[in-house]
Amino acid sequence: MSIKTFTSEILTSTDVNNYLTNSGSQYITSTVVGTTVSSVTITGAFSGVWDSYKIIYSGGVGSTSFHLGLSLGSTATGYYGGLIYNNAASATPAGALDSNTASFTFAGGGNTTQALLNCDLHNPFLARYTLINASNLSFTNYGTYNGALGNTTSYTAFTLTPNSGTITGGTVTVYGYRKA
Amino acid sequence: MTRPNIQIDDEVREMTEAEYEALLATGWTLEGTDETPTAG
């Protein structure tokens, strides 16, 4: 989309629609999380319109401290990744890994007072490995997680699953990064 | 024991037996953990 400079007080619907359609990131879907659910599946999230996505889950809480795993479609194997984090009481970094696990285990997390998943997901719909860049925050640990799902399956849905307990409330929102 | 709830988009319902078995196979547990990432 070319950049247009507005020179009058008249903003036409064509101009507005053009900018909405061509924004850098575009809202795709959102789901309000229910009460004490052990997993949340969001369907219709990925398509050929976008290759990279921003997924945010915030505003909820857990029944206990938890890591929030992210899995694609019905695939429950082949997830690899690395988490580098430090505890608030120590500047020395530590690590944890996913090696052929059932989800991107450390995609997000929380406890009984907060929850957050904030990640970029790449190529879930394409016949490519699906890649993830995520933040992993809890009350005492702060880290960065990156991973890959080692298959070329095309996905349209994903599921968030706490490794322990249940989650309540908050919203899962999916955005797409405009390709061109 | 009552099976936990599952949510698909905006519908929340109790898990089926098969869904619950699949969830347990991932290592999921109802019990709490500490704040250590390796706990997952």
Backbone of each chain as ProteinMPNN parsed JSONL, in Angstrom:
{"seq_chain_A": "MSIKTFTSEILTSTDVNNYLTNSGSQYITSTVVGTTVSSVTITGAFSGVWDSYKIIYSGGVGSTSFHLGLSLGSTATGYYGGLIYNNAASATPAGALDSNTASFTFAGGGNTTQALLNCDLHNPFLARYTLINASNLSFTNYGTYNGALGNTTSYTAFTLTPNSGTITGGTVTVYGYRKA", "coords_chain_A": {"N_chain_A": [[0.843, -1.193, 0.0], [0.612, 2.132, -0.899], [1.831, 5.137, 0.637], [-0.327, 7.594, 1.714], [-0.873, 11.058, 1.749], [-2.915, 13.076, 3.589], [-4.777, 15.874, 2.658], [-7.011, 17.364, 2.982], [-10.029, 18.097, 4.879], [-11.685, 16.039, 4.57], [-12.204, 12.684, 5.068], [-12.45, 9.823, 3.437], [-14.596, 6.893, 3.224], [-13.384, 4.973, 1.675], [-10.665, 5.54, 1.993], [-10.384, 5.028, 4.767], [-11.116, 2.305, 4.947], [-9.144, 1.221, 3.354], [-6.834, 1.665, 4.855], [-7.411, 0.209, 7.151], [-7.517, -2.382, 6.108], [-4.926, -2.717, 5.323], [-3.265, -2.588, 7.513], [-0.426, -2.984, 9.726], [-0.533, -5.105, 11.599], [-3.146, -7.448, 12.065], [-6.255, -8.017, 13.569], [-7.458, -11.24, 14.339], [-8.93, -13.29, 15.821], [-10.613, -13.854, 18.985], [-10.938, -15.308, 22.251], [-12.801, -15.665, 25.163], [-11.776, -16.927, 28.189], [-13.15, -19.555, 30.096], [-14.32, -20.815, 33.284], [-12.22, -22.52, 35.503], [-10.921, -24.261, 33.577], [-9.152, -26.891, 31.971], [-7.911, -26.849, 29.567], [-7.703, -24.78, 26.634], [-8.975, -24.402, 23.463], [-8.428, -22.814, 20.434], [-9.977, -22.322, 17.499], [-9.824, -21.88, 13.903], [-7.726, -20.044, 13.689], [-5.418, -19.788, 12.111], [-4.352, -19.204, 8.743], [-3.863, -18.984, 5.155], [-3.557, -16.301, 4.773], [-1.826, -15.019, 6.497], [1.565, -15.477, 7.643], [3.006, -15.222, 9.997], [2.214, -14.814, 13.453], [0.82, -13.088, 16.268], [0.17, -14.039, 19.524], [-1.7, -13.54, 22.392], [-2.386, -14.166, 25.722], [-3.988, -12.949, 28.466], [-5.028, -11.563, 31.646], [-6.187, -13.599, 33.069], [-6.165, -16.175, 35.661], [-4.453, -18.788, 37.479], [-5.195, -21.957, 39.091], [-3.162, -22.729, 40.569], [0.441, -22.382, 40.646], [1.785, -22.376, 37.363], [3.026, -23.569, 34.185], [2.317, -22.6, 30.877], [1.441, -24.504, 28.291], [1.669, -24.647, 24.7], [0.09, -26.108, 22.003], [-0.213, -27.442, 18.665], [-3.0, -27.959, 16.567], [-3.954, -31.343, 16.685], [-1.59, -32.426, 17.38], [0.637, -34.079, 19.454], [3.289, -34.52, 19.962], [6.82, -34.133, 19.297], [7.747, -31.559, 19.863], [10.224, -29.126, 20.357], [12.502, -27.155, 22.242], [14.001, -24.334, 23.999], [14.404, -22.857, 27.172], [15.6, -20.006, 28.69], [16.254, -18.543, 31.733], [16.101, -16.405, 34.644], [16.009, -16.427, 38.179], [14.373, -14.164, 40.393], [15.842, -13.843, 42.65], [18.391, -14.345, 41.953], [21.082, -13.578, 39.801], [22.184, -15.322, 38.114], [21.788, -17.097, 35.187], [19.546, -19.77, 34.255], [18.42, -22.872, 32.808], [15.904, -24.662, 30.902], [14.352, -27.309, 29.085], [12.579, -28.384, 26.102], [12.276, -31.453, 24.697], [11.219, -33.245, 22.27], [8.589, -33.16, 23.307], [5.094, -32.897, 24.407], [4.014, -30.457, 23.862], [4.746, -26.922, 23.317], [6.135, -26.407, 26.05], [6.86, -24.25, 27.721], [5.638, -21.914, 26.826], [4.119, -19.955, 28.041], [2.871, -18.755, 31.253], [1.99, -18.622, 34.78], [0.34, -17.827, 37.914], [-1.641, -17.929, 40.919], [-2.478, -15.341, 40.886], [-1.994, -14.052, 38.492], [-1.583, -14.347, 34.901], [0.124, -15.062, 31.87], [0.6, -15.276, 28.412], [2.619, -14.521, 25.802], [3.473, -14.473, 22.689], [5.189, -14.922, 19.54], [4.283, -16.685, 16.678], [5.302, -18.712, 14.043], [4.688, -19.742, 10.726], [2.605, -21.731, 11.119], [0.549, -22.516, 9.413], [1.757, -23.072, 7.038], [3.609, -25.513, 5.06], [5.89, -26.024, 6.724], [8.335, -26.198, 9.388], [6.893, -25.264, 12.483], [7.554, -22.377, 14.287], [8.415, -20.783, 17.387], [8.594, -17.843, 19.378], [8.81, -16.711, 22.588], [7.814, -15.116, 25.681], [8.49, -15.978, 29.056], [7.079, -15.712, 32.007], [6.835, -15.543, 35.527], [5.948, -15.153, 38.977], [8.402, -15.191, 40.185], [10.316, -16.033, 38.36], [11.915, -15.181, 35.301], [12.011, -15.272, 31.887], [13.07, -16.263, 28.526], [11.747, -18.001, 25.811], [12.282, -20.221, 23.125], [11.356, -22.18, 20.302], [10.701, -25.128, 18.232], [8.458, -26.952, 16.198], [8.757, -30.048, 14.95], [7.607, -30.844, 12.303], [5.837, -30.808, 9.119], [3.183, -30.219, 9.016], [0.078, -28.611, 8.245], [-1.619, -26.232, 10.12], [-4.672, -25.029, 11.637], [-5.603, -24.462, 14.101], [-4.994, -24.035, 17.674], [-3.985, -25.068, 21.0], [-4.057, -24.168, 24.403], [-2.601, -25.28, 27.345], [-2.36, -25.623, 30.775], [0.368, -26.891, 32.696], [-0.223, -27.789, 35.114], [-2.996, -27.921, 37.3], [-5.774, -25.657, 36.772], [-7.042, -23.013, 34.596], [-8.58, -19.785, 34.806], [-10.671, -17.355, 33.447], [-9.766, -14.261, 31.699], [-8.49, -13.439, 28.387], [-7.848, -14.844, 25.214], [-6.164, -13.718, 22.474], [-5.662, -13.436, 18.978], [-3.497, -12.21, 16.534], [-2.57, -11.309, 13.181], [0.413, -10.921, 11.31], [0.856, -8.669, 8.749], [1.684, -9.64, 5.43], [2.469, -8.354, 3.043]], "CA_chain_A": [[0.0, 0.0, 0.0], [1.387, 3.369, -0.922], [1.518, 6.081, 1.7], [-1.109, 8.719, 1.225], [-0.881, 12.244, 2.598], [-4.228, 13.714, 3.549], [-4.61, 17.324, 2.512], [-8.274, 18.052, 3.207], [-10.719, 17.657, 6.091], [-12.577, 14.945, 4.202], [-11.599, 11.35, 5.102], [-13.472, 8.994, 2.813], [-14.67, 5.505, 3.659], [-12.379, 4.23, 0.912], [-9.377, 5.72, 2.661], [-10.408, 4.344, 6.057], [-11.099, 0.862, 4.715], [-7.846, 0.873, 2.793], [-5.847, 1.616, 5.931], [-7.751, -0.912, 8.015], [-7.164, -3.611, 5.418], [-3.477, -2.804, 5.114], [-2.52, -2.304, 8.734], [0.708, -3.884, 9.92], [-1.035, -6.329, 12.224], [-4.591, -7.507, 11.899], [-6.975, -8.862, 14.519], [-8.04, -12.433, 13.714], [-9.986, -13.872, 16.651], [-10.345, -13.871, 20.422], [-11.787, -16.204, 23.039], [-12.817, -15.421, 26.599], [-11.574, -18.2, 28.869], [-14.165, -19.857, 31.091], [-13.944, -21.034, 34.678], [-11.54, -23.779, 35.849], [-10.742, -25.126, 32.412], [-7.832, -27.515, 31.916], [-7.311, -26.491, 28.288], [-8.491, -23.893, 25.79], [-8.656, -24.582, 22.047], [-8.879, -21.722, 19.56], [-10.051, -22.802, 16.12], [-9.889, -20.827, 12.899], [-6.739, -19.016, 14.011], [-4.358, -19.655, 11.111], [-4.75, -19.397, 7.353], [-2.851, -18.545, 4.209], [-3.466, -14.839, 4.706], [-0.667, -14.605, 7.276], [2.56, -16.508, 7.961], [3.43, -15.024, 11.385], [1.082, -14.445, 14.301], [1.012, -12.712, 17.667], [-0.858, -14.611, 20.393], [-1.62, -13.012, 23.755], [-3.378, -14.542, 26.732], [-3.768, -12.183, 29.688], [-6.231, -11.26, 32.416], [-6.675, -14.767, 33.792], [-5.384, -16.684, 36.797], [-4.41, -20.235, 37.612], [-5.562, -22.499, 40.402], [-1.872, -22.928, 41.217], [1.498, -21.957, 39.726], [1.749, -23.245, 36.187], [3.537, -23.196, 32.87], [1.222, -22.727, 29.917], [1.907, -25.113, 27.055], [0.945, -24.351, 23.459], [0.2, -27.203, 21.035], [-0.855, -27.145, 17.379], [-3.942, -28.983, 16.125], [-4.003, -32.484, 17.593], [-0.222, -32.953, 17.474], [1.061, -34.185, 20.846], [4.676, -34.996, 20.009], [7.724, -33.479, 18.361], [8.036, -30.164, 20.215], [11.568, -28.913, 20.863], [12.71, -25.757, 22.569], [14.874, -24.018, 25.117], [14.042, -21.733, 28.036], [16.664, -19.407, 29.505], [15.569, -17.69, 32.693], [16.746, -16.219, 35.93], [15.145, -16.192, 39.324], [14.521, -12.799, 40.899], [16.802, -13.846, 43.743], [19.713, -14.7, 41.449], [21.388, -13.074, 38.464], [22.745, -16.417, 37.334], [20.741, -17.718, 34.366], [19.368, -21.217, 34.279], [17.736, -23.315, 31.597], [15.021, -25.822, 30.866], [14.221, -27.654, 27.671], [11.586, -29.29, 25.53], [12.903, -32.372, 23.751], [10.182, -34.169, 21.8], [7.514, -33.137, 24.285], [3.726, -32.881, 23.884], [3.643, -29.073, 23.54], [5.755, -25.934, 23.7], [5.773, -26.423, 27.462], [7.131, -22.995, 28.432], [5.162, -20.799, 26.004], [3.596, -18.935, 28.946], [2.791, -19.24, 32.622], [1.325, -17.755, 35.737], [0.055, -18.4, 39.223], [-3.016, -17.681, 41.351], [-2.804, -13.916, 40.803], [-1.78, -13.518, 37.148], [-1.224, -15.311, 33.858], [0.508, -14.392, 30.629], [1.269, -15.876, 27.262], [2.889, -13.466, 24.814], [4.412, -15.134, 21.784], [5.074, -14.884, 18.085], [4.261, -18.038, 16.124], [5.63, -18.576, 12.628], [4.472, -20.824, 9.756], [1.741, -22.864, 11.509], [-0.31, -22.946, 8.304], [2.596, -23.485, 5.918], [4.267, -26.821, 5.146], [7.212, -25.732, 7.292], [8.357, -26.313, 10.826], [6.297, -24.142, 13.199], [8.55, -21.811, 15.203], [7.831, -19.934, 18.423], [9.393, -16.98, 20.249], [7.865, -16.4, 23.659], [8.263, -14.712, 27.003], [8.024, -16.874, 30.109], [7.131, -14.921, 33.236], [6.033, -15.907, 36.686], [6.207, -14.165, 40.038], [9.798, -15.223, 40.62], [11.219, -16.391, 37.274], [11.712, -14.35, 34.115], [12.838, -15.882, 30.859], [12.721, -16.247, 27.112], [11.628, -19.363, 25.298], [12.218, -20.364, 21.672], [11.195, -23.586, 20.007], [10.274, -25.554, 16.901], [7.7, -28.198, 16.077], [9.459, -30.684, 13.847], [6.869, -31.475, 11.214], [5.385, -29.848, 8.105], [1.719, -30.226, 9.012], [-0.599, -27.316, 8.199], [-2.548, -26.12, 11.245], [-5.585, -23.89, 11.726], [-6.026, -24.31, 15.499], [-4.001, -24.315, 18.711], [-4.537, -25.305, 22.332], [-3.263, -23.774, 25.563], [-2.838, -26.227, 28.429], [-1.462, -25.483, 31.915], [0.94, -28.195, 33.048], [-0.742, -28.148, 36.427], [-4.19, -27.198, 37.696], [-6.67, -25.104, 35.76], [-7.006, -21.559, 34.436], [-9.895, -19.143, 34.841], [-10.786, -15.971, 33.018], [-8.816, -13.707, 30.747], [-8.821, -13.524, 26.966], [-6.831, -15.238, 24.238], [-6.356, -12.948, 21.248], [-4.726, -13.773, 17.907], [-3.289, -11.207, 15.494], [-1.706, -11.732, 12.093], [1.324, -9.912, 10.755], [0.623, -8.509, 7.333], [2.827, -10.143, 4.672], [2.931, -7.419, 2.013]], "C_chain_A": [[0.879, 1.243, 0.0], [0.938, 4.281, 0.217], [0.792, 7.283, 1.112], [-1.068, 9.85, 2.235], [-2.232, 12.931, 2.463], [-4.07, 15.231, 3.552], [-5.916, 18.085, 2.708], [-8.899, 17.535, 4.499], [-11.632, 16.484, 5.817], [-11.797, 13.632, 4.187], [-12.655, 10.367, 4.603], [-13.471, 7.589, 3.394], [-13.659, 4.649, 2.91], [-11.009, 4.344, 1.563], [-9.322, 4.929, 3.967], [-10.315, 2.834, 5.859], [-9.756, 0.399, 4.176], [-6.802, 0.748, 3.896], [-6.145, 0.488, 6.914], [-7.288, -2.225, 7.404], [-5.66, -3.801, 5.355], [-2.67, -2.465, 6.353], [-1.424, -3.341, 8.934], [0.35, -5.17, 10.61], [-2.554, -6.285, 12.19], [-5.201, -8.47, 12.91], [-7.612, -10.038, 13.792], [-9.194, -12.983, 14.546], [-9.614, -13.733, 18.128], [-11.349, -14.781, 21.106], [-11.67, -15.838, 24.504], [-12.75, -16.77, 27.306], [-12.599, -18.36, 29.982], [-13.58, -20.082, 32.476], [-13.39, -22.439, 34.871], [-11.472, -24.742, 34.667], [-9.305, -25.65, 32.381], [-7.156, -27.274, 30.578], [-8.271, -25.601, 27.513], [-8.035, -24.083, 24.352], [-9.25, -23.433, 21.244], [-8.82, -22.232, 18.13], [-10.095, -21.618, 15.153], [-8.883, -19.716, 13.108], [-5.764, -18.745, 12.869], [-4.911, -19.918, 9.712], [-3.626, -18.909, 6.446], [-2.695, -17.046, 4.106], [-2.208, -14.332, 5.403], [0.3, -15.776, 7.446], [2.992, -16.431, 9.428], [2.289, -14.411, 12.194], [1.569, -13.997, 15.673], [-0.143, -13.283, 18.466], [-0.64, -14.079, 21.802], [-2.755, -13.601, 24.588], [-3.043, -13.757, 27.996], [-5.102, -11.985, 30.392], [-6.784, -12.421, 33.21], [-5.806, -15.093, 34.997], [-5.376, -18.202, 36.739], [-4.887, -20.669, 38.98], [-4.32, -22.775, 41.233], [-0.823, -22.345, 40.28], [1.568, -22.917, 38.55], [2.601, -22.684, 35.06], [2.416, -23.447, 31.881], [1.776, -23.255, 28.598], [1.039, -24.715, 25.874], [1.179, -25.508, 22.502], [-0.607, -26.852, 19.791], [-1.765, -28.303, 16.986], [-4.061, -30.103, 17.148], [-2.634, -33.129, 17.771], [0.267, -32.912, 18.919], [2.454, -34.787, 20.956], [5.516, -34.141, 19.075], [8.037, -32.027, 18.647], [9.439, -30.076, 20.855], [11.743, -27.437, 21.195], [13.624, -25.576, 23.758], [14.394, -22.781, 25.855], [15.283, -21.282, 28.804], [15.998, -18.414, 30.439], [16.472, -17.413, 33.876], [15.684, -15.99, 36.991], [15.409, -14.791, 39.859], [15.543, -12.715, 42.024], [18.219, -14.138, 43.268], [19.909, -14.158, 40.046], [21.938, -14.161, 37.567], [21.653, -17.082, 36.51], [20.72, -19.234, 34.507], [18.571, -21.597, 33.036], [16.811, -24.486, 31.829], [14.736, -26.107, 29.395], [12.962, -28.446, 27.372], [12.312, -30.16, 24.512], [11.896, -33.44, 23.389], [9.063, -34.296, 22.822], [6.156, -32.981, 23.596], [3.221, -31.484, 23.562], [4.876, -28.208, 23.701], [5.482, -25.644, 25.172], [5.86, -25.058, 28.124], [6.68, -21.769, 27.64], [4.623, -19.655, 26.859], [3.563, -19.483, 30.358], [2.065, -18.265, 33.519], [1.183, -18.431, 37.078], [-1.364, -17.999, 39.623], [-3.417, -16.211, 41.26], [-2.596, -13.313, 39.42], [-1.463, -14.655, 36.186], [-0.861, -14.538, 32.604], [1.072, -15.387, 29.63], [1.401, -14.772, 26.237], [3.925, -14.02, 23.851], [4.158, -14.753, 20.332], [5.177, -16.32, 17.59], [4.411, -17.914, 14.609], [5.345, -19.878, 11.863], [3.558, -21.962, 10.215], [0.898, -23.388, 10.363], [0.498, -23.48, 7.123], [3.155, -24.887, 6.138], [5.723, -26.606, 5.537], [7.173, -26.088, 8.778], [7.674, -25.073, 11.434], [7.269, -23.677, 14.281], [7.873, -20.866, 16.182], [8.913, -19.12, 19.119], [8.445, -16.489, 21.335], [8.578, -15.851, 24.895], [7.709, -15.694, 28.021], [8.202, -16.158, 31.436], [6.303, -15.579, 34.322], [6.385, -14.902, 37.769], [7.688, -14.11, 40.388], [10.784, -15.555, 39.513], [10.864, -15.617, 36.006], [12.613, -14.872, 33.012], [12.307, -15.707, 29.456], [12.759, -17.67, 26.577], [11.538, -19.332, 23.778], [12.117, -21.85, 21.353], [10.745, -23.838, 18.582], [9.487, -26.852, 17.018], [8.165, -28.878, 14.797], [8.593, -31.482, 12.902], [6.394, -30.391, 10.244], [3.872, -29.84, 7.955], [1.179, -28.796, 8.964], [-1.673, -27.271, 9.28], [-3.455, -24.896, 11.107], [-5.972, -23.584, 13.171], [-4.858, -24.556, 16.45], [-4.7, -24.446, 20.058], [-3.55, -24.844, 23.393], [-3.62, -24.68, 26.724], [-1.873, -25.959, 29.578], [-0.909, -26.858, 32.289], [0.393, -28.691, 34.377], [-1.979, -27.313, 36.724], [-5.012, -26.696, 36.522], [-6.466, -23.596, 35.647], [-8.44, -21.036, 34.382], [-9.781, -17.701, 34.351], [-9.693, -15.525, 32.064], [-9.259, -13.953, 29.307], [-7.61, -13.957, 26.153], [-7.129, -14.497, 22.936], [-5.259, -13.292, 20.246], [-4.707, -12.647, 16.884], [-2.402, -11.804, 14.405], [-0.83, -10.586, 11.626], [1.108, -9.857, 9.238], [1.869, -8.895, 6.532], [3.356, -9.133, 3.655], [1.97, -6.244, 1.942]], "O_chain_A": [[1.786, 1.371, 0.822], [-0.195, 4.196, 0.69], [1.243, 7.897, 0.145], [-1.212, 9.625, 3.436], [-2.642, 13.317, 1.368], [-3.32, 15.789, 4.353], [-5.938, 19.312, 2.612], [-8.356, 16.634, 5.138], [-12.286, 15.982, 6.73], [-10.857, 13.467, 3.411], [-13.646, 10.118, 5.289], [-12.483, 7.145, 3.978], [-13.132, 3.688, 3.472], [-10.281, 3.357, 1.67], [-8.338, 4.243, 4.243], [-9.527, 2.164, 6.527], [-9.289, -0.691, 4.506], [-5.979, -0.168, 3.876], [-5.222, -0.122, 7.452], [-6.734, -3.079, 8.096], [-5.177, -4.933, 5.337], [-1.502, -2.09, 6.246], [-1.486, -4.439, 8.381], [0.869, -6.228, 10.253], [-3.164, -5.219, 12.277], [-4.725, -9.591, 13.085], [-8.236, -9.858, 12.747], [-10.309, -13.129, 14.043], [-8.45, -13.522, 18.471], [-12.457, -14.999, 20.615], [-10.564, -15.714, 25.031], [-13.57, -17.652, 27.051], [-12.882, -17.416, 30.719], [-12.491, -19.604, 32.796], [-14.004, -23.424, 34.459], [-11.912, -25.889, 34.754], [-8.365, -24.934, 32.726], [-5.947, -27.473, 30.458], [-9.486, -25.655, 27.704], [-6.85, -23.943, 24.049], [-10.435, -23.124, 21.366], [-7.745, -22.537, 17.613], [-10.372, -20.488, 15.557], [-9.143, -18.568, 12.748], [-5.33, -17.61, 12.677], [-5.809, -20.738, 9.522], [-2.574, -18.477, 6.917], [-1.793, -16.564, 3.421], [-1.597, -13.353, 4.974], [-0.11, -16.936, 7.396], [3.308, -17.454, 10.035], [1.509, -13.603, 11.69], [2.593, -14.465, 16.171], [-1.305, -13.048, 18.135], [0.464, -14.157, 22.341], [-3.924, -13.54, 24.207], [-1.944, -13.882, 28.536], [-6.165, -12.208, 29.813], [-7.753, -12.255, 33.951], [-4.846, -14.387, 35.308], [-6.183, -18.819, 36.044], [-4.976, -19.867, 39.909], [-4.402, -23.024, 42.436], [-1.176, -21.854, 39.208], [1.428, -24.128, 38.72], [2.861, -21.483, 34.993], [1.651, -24.4, 32.031], [2.485, -22.549, 27.881], [-0.161, -24.477, 26.015], [2.324, -25.858, 22.215], [-1.557, -26.072, 19.849], [-1.375, -29.468, 17.055], [-4.248, -29.847, 18.337], [-2.534, -34.255, 18.259], [0.308, -31.849, 19.538], [2.764, -35.481, 21.925], [4.987, -33.498, 18.168], [8.542, -31.323, 17.773], [9.781, -30.841, 21.757], [11.197, -26.571, 20.51], [13.979, -26.538, 24.44], [14.023, -21.781, 25.24], [15.931, -22.08, 29.482], [15.258, -17.538, 29.991], [17.477, -18.093, 34.085], [14.616, -15.438, 36.729], [16.532, -14.291, 39.786], [16.055, -11.635, 42.319], [19.148, -14.178, 44.074], [19.021, -14.261, 39.2], [22.136, -13.936, 36.373], [20.682, -17.584, 37.075], [21.721, -19.875, 34.827], [18.105, -20.727, 32.301], [16.921, -25.206, 32.822], [14.871, -25.218, 28.555], [12.367, -29.08, 28.244], [12.901, -29.642, 23.562], [11.735, -34.425, 24.11], [8.641, -35.401, 23.163], [6.072, -32.939, 22.369], [2.116, -31.333, 23.043], [5.92, -28.673, 24.158], [4.702, -24.752, 25.505], [5.045, -24.731, 28.985], [7.275, -20.699, 27.768], [4.668, -18.5, 26.437], [4.142, -20.532, 30.644], [1.587, -17.22, 33.077], [1.807, -19.456, 37.354], [-2.202, -17.754, 38.755], [-4.569, -15.868, 41.526], [-2.985, -12.167, 39.192], [-1.125, -15.767, 36.593], [-1.45, -13.499, 32.305], [1.91, -16.225, 29.963], [0.41, -14.156, 25.846], [5.118, -14.036, 24.157], [3.066, -14.324, 19.957], [6.045, -17.078, 18.024], [3.73, -17.111, 13.973], [5.717, -20.966, 12.302], [3.722, -23.083, 9.734], [0.562, -24.572, 10.332], [-0.015, -24.246, 6.307], [3.174, -25.387, 7.263], [6.649, -26.949, 4.802], [6.097, -26.256, 9.353], [7.865, -23.96, 10.943], [7.747, -24.475, 15.087], [6.876, -20.225, 15.849], [9.998, -19.622, 19.414], [7.397, -15.918, 21.036], [9.765, -16.089, 25.117], [6.591, -16.188, 27.871], [9.318, -16.011, 31.932], [5.216, -16.101, 34.072], [7.052, -13.904, 37.497], [8.174, -13.075, 40.844], [11.988, -15.376, 39.701], [9.693, -15.422, 35.679], [13.833, -14.916, 33.168], [11.261, -15.101, 29.223], [13.681, -18.435, 26.857], [10.809, -18.52, 23.209], [12.711, -22.681, 22.039], [10.448, -22.913, 17.826], [9.807, -27.727, 17.823], [7.987, -28.351, 13.699], [8.818, -32.678, 12.716], [6.534, -29.2, 10.519], [3.344, -29.496, 6.897], [1.75, -27.886, 9.566], [-2.528, -28.153, 9.356], [-3.067, -23.873, 10.542], [-6.6, -22.56, 13.44], [-3.868, -25.193, 16.09], [-5.835, -24.006, 20.239], [-2.351, -25.101, 23.292], [-4.794, -24.838, 27.058], [-0.662, -26.058, 29.379], [-1.616, -27.862, 32.213], [0.529, -29.866, 34.72], [-2.004, -26.119, 36.427], [-4.951, -27.243, 35.421], [-5.807, -22.98, 36.485], [-9.37, -21.734, 33.977], [-8.915, -16.941, 34.784], [-8.82, -16.301, 31.676], [-10.278, -14.597, 29.057], [-6.492, -13.493, 26.379], [-8.213, -14.632, 22.369], [-4.088, -13.424, 20.604], [-5.752, -12.188, 16.424], [-1.589, -12.689, 14.668], [-1.265, -9.437, 11.554], [1.173, -10.875, 8.548], [2.983, -8.527, 6.904], [4.564, -9.062, 3.429], [2.168, -5.333, 1.138]]}, "seq_chain_B": "MTRPNIQIDDEVREMTEAEYEALLATGWTLEGTDETPTAG", "coords_chain_B": {"N_chain_B": [[-13.946, -39.556, 40.256], [-14.564, -36.284, 39.141], [-14.128, -35.305, 35.801], [-11.885, -32.829, 34.428], [-12.676, -29.547, 33.066], [-12.94, -28.692, 29.587], [-12.271, -26.335, 27.03], [-13.419, -25.224, 23.934], [-13.049, -22.829, 21.674], [-15.644, -20.771, 22.501], [-17.124, -22.548, 23.96], [-17.552, -24.35, 26.884], [-17.084, -27.39, 28.475], [-17.348, -30.564, 30.246], [-14.549, -32.754, 30.13], [-14.329, -35.556, 27.892], [-13.841, -39.086, 28.546], [-11.801, -40.053, 26.885], [-10.544, -37.687, 26.088], [-9.59, -36.838, 28.554], [-7.786, -38.848, 29.205], [-5.932, -38.422, 27.185], [-4.999, -35.922, 27.941], [-3.781, -36.498, 30.41], [-1.729, -38.054, 29.458], [0.066, -36.215, 28.505], [1.473, -35.438, 30.671], [0.233, -33.792, 32.38], [-1.006, -32.596, 35.496], [-3.207, -32.385, 38.279], [-2.311, -31.442, 40.651], [-0.483, -28.914, 42.463], [2.491, -26.97, 41.557], [5.862, -25.828, 42.167], [7.623, -22.714, 41.656], [9.583, -23.263, 39.85], [10.904, -23.503, 36.642], [11.701, -26.011, 35.573], [9.956, -27.687, 36.715], [7.884, -28.256, 35.044]], "CA_chain_B": [[-13.514, -38.167, 40.206], [-15.083, -35.522, 38.01], [-13.091, -34.91, 34.846], [-11.784, -31.364, 34.317], [-13.354, -28.903, 31.939], [-12.207, -28.344, 28.379], [-12.924, -25.254, 26.309], [-13.139, -25.081, 22.506], [-13.56, -21.485, 21.412], [-16.399, -20.246, 23.638], [-17.897, -23.611, 24.609], [-16.889, -25.025, 27.993], [-17.786, -28.608, 28.875], [-16.502, -31.55, 30.897], [-13.809, -33.601, 29.197], [-14.691, -36.958, 27.743], [-12.823, -39.987, 29.092], [-10.675, -40.104, 25.943], [-9.829, -36.411, 26.175], [-8.89, -36.798, 29.833], [-6.628, -39.748, 29.088], [-4.942, -37.746, 26.34], [-4.414, -34.851, 28.742], [-2.88, -37.11, 31.379], [-0.561, -38.568, 28.731], [1.016, -35.12, 28.29], [2.152, -35.16, 31.926], [-0.575, -32.837, 33.139], [-1.445, -33.048, 36.808], [-4.07, -31.408, 38.958], [-1.613, -30.93, 41.816], [0.29, -27.703, 42.255], [3.937, -27.057, 41.419], [6.528, -24.622, 42.643], [7.857, -21.715, 40.612], [10.763, -23.637, 39.088], [10.526, -23.903, 35.289], [11.915, -27.415, 35.291], [8.862, -28.476, 37.283], [6.978, -28.643, 33.98]], "C_chain_B": [[-14.097, -37.49, 38.973], [-13.936, -35.111, 37.094], [-13.057, -33.389, 34.723], [-12.504, -30.839, 33.083], [-12.394, -28.653, 30.787], [-12.995, -27.25, 27.677], [-12.478, -25.262, 24.855], [-13.848, -23.822, 22.038], [-14.362, -21.015, 22.621], [-17.225, -21.296, 24.37], [-17.054, -24.302, 25.678], [-17.725, -26.237, 28.39], [-16.813, -29.533, 29.599], [-15.808, -32.412, 29.85], [-14.443, -34.989, 29.083], [-13.568, -37.812, 28.341], [-11.587, -40.025, 28.198], [-9.853, -38.818, 25.998], [-9.02, -36.329, 27.464], [-7.66, -37.698, 29.819], [-5.532, -39.109, 28.245], [-4.25, -36.626, 27.109], [-3.412, -35.414, 29.749], [-1.609, -37.616, 30.713], [0.472, -37.485, 28.46], [1.813, -34.806, 29.545], [1.406, -34.188, 32.804], [-0.983, -33.433, 34.474], [-2.284, -31.962, 37.462], [-3.354, -30.765, 40.123], [-0.785, -29.706, 41.459], [1.766, -27.979, 42.087], [4.551, -25.842, 42.071], [6.802, -23.705, 41.457], [9.046, -22.069, 39.727], [10.375, -24.108, 37.696], [10.7, -25.382, 35.014], [10.818, -28.286, 35.89], [7.918, -28.957, 36.197], [7.509, -29.76, 33.148]], "O_chain_B": [[-14.114, -38.07, 37.888], [-12.901, -34.629, 37.555], [-14.083, -32.73, 34.894], [-12.884, -31.593, 32.187], [-11.199, -28.434, 30.985], [-14.225, -27.231, 27.718], [-11.28, -25.303, 24.576], [-15.077, -23.753, 22.008], [-13.782, -20.874, 23.698], [-17.953, -20.965, 25.306], [-15.958, -24.784, 25.392], [-18.93, -26.122, 28.615], [-15.602, -29.316, 29.57], [-16.391, -32.758, 28.822], [-15.01, -35.517, 30.039], [-12.476, -37.312, 28.608], [-10.459, -40.029, 28.691], [-8.623, -38.854, 25.958], [-7.901, -35.815, 27.47], [-6.615, -37.34, 30.363], [-4.347, -39.238, 28.553], [-3.049, -36.408, 26.946], [-2.322, -34.867, 29.918], [-0.538, -37.611, 31.32], [1.637, -37.796, 28.209], [2.736, -33.993, 29.499], [1.897, -33.801, 33.864], [-1.269, -34.626, 34.573], [-2.085, -30.771, 37.221], [-3.724, -29.672, 40.553], [-0.433, -29.493, 40.298], [2.252, -29.06, 42.42], [3.84, -24.926, 42.483], [6.26, -23.913, 40.372], [9.475, -21.239, 38.926], [9.578, -25.039, 37.576], [9.902, -25.957, 34.274], [10.751, -29.483, 35.611], [7.219, -29.953, 36.385], [6.847, -30.195, 32.205]]}, "name": "protein", "num_of_chains": 2, "seq": "MSIKTFTSEILTSTDVNNYLTNSGSQYITSTVVGTTVSSVTITGAFSGVWDSYKIIYSGGVGSTSFHLGLSLGSTATGYYGGLIYNNAASATPAGALDSNTASFTFAGGGNTTQALLNCDLHNPFLARYTLINASNLSFTNYGTYNGALGNTTSYTAFTLTPNSGTITGGTVTVYGYRKAMTRPNIQIDDEVREMTEAEYEALLATGWTLEGTDETPTAG"}
